[in-house]
Amino acid sequence: MSRDDELQHTTAERSIWTGRITALCGATAEAGEYEVIWFAPFGPRCSECKRLAKSDR
């Protein structure tokens, strides 16, 4: 989930101590390597995150 990665991921876990985020697909990013989007994501979404989010419903 670096800035070079244009895909929007779905957050699975976020550490309040370190700022590390783990997406449903397993991608991780450290604090400062990502931008948080609270509403509808803009741009292409990660297909694996979409698939995993649908399977959890």
Contacts in CASP RR format, 6 or more apart in sequence:
PFRMAT RR
TARGET T0000
AUTHOR 0000-0000-0000
METHOD contacts of the structure
MODEL  1
MSRDDELQHTTAERSIWTGRITALCGATAEAGEYEVIWFAPFGPRCSECK
RLAKSDR
1 9 0 8 1.000
1 21 0 8 1.000
1 23 0 8 1.000
1 27 0 8 1.000
1 28 0 8 1.000
1 29 0 8 1.000
1 33 0 8 1.000
1 34 0 8 1.000
2 29 0 8 1.000
2 33 0 8 1.000
2 34 0 8 1.000
3 33 0 8 1.000
3 34 0 8 1.000
5 27 0 8 1.000
6 43 0 8 1.000
6 44 0 8 1.000
7 44 0 8 1.000
7 45 0 8 1.000
7 46 0 8 1.000
8 37 0 8 1.000
8 41 0 8 1.000
8 42 0 8 1.000
8 43 0 8 1.000
8 44 0 8 1.000
8 45 0 8 1.000
8 46 0 8 1.000
9 23 0 8 1.000
9 24 0 8 1.000
9 25 0 8 1.000
9 27 0 8 1.000
9 45 0 8 1.000
9 46 0 8 1.000
9 49 0 8 1.000
10 23 0 8 1.000
10 24 0 8 1.000
10 25 0 8 1.000
10 45 0 8 1.000
10 46 0 8 1.000
10 49 0 8 1.000
10 50 0 8 1.000
10 52 0 8 1.000
10 53 0 8 1.000
11 21 0 8 1.000
11 22 0 8 1.000
11 23 0 8 1.000
11 24 0 8 1.000
12 22 0 8 1.000
12 23 0 8 1.000
12 24 0 8 1.000
12 26 0 8 1.000
13 21 0 8 1.000
13 22 0 8 1.000
14 20 0 8 1.000
14 21 0 8 1.000
14 22 0 8 1.000
15 21 0 8 1.000
18 30 0 8 1.000
18 31 0 8 1.000
19 30 0 8 1.000
19 31 0 8 1.000
20 28 0 8 1.000
20 29 0 8 1.000
20 30 0 8 1.000
20 31 0 8 1.000
21 28 0 8 1.000
21 29 0 8 1.000
21 34 0 8 1.000
22 28 0 8 1.000
23 46 0 8 1.000
23 49 0 8 1.000
24 46 0 8 1.000
24 48 0 8 1.000
24 49 0 8 1.000
24 52 0 8 1.000
24 53 0 8 1.000
25 46 0 8 1.000
25 48 0 8 1.000
25 49 0 8 1.000
25 52 0 8 1.000
27 46 0 8 1.000
END
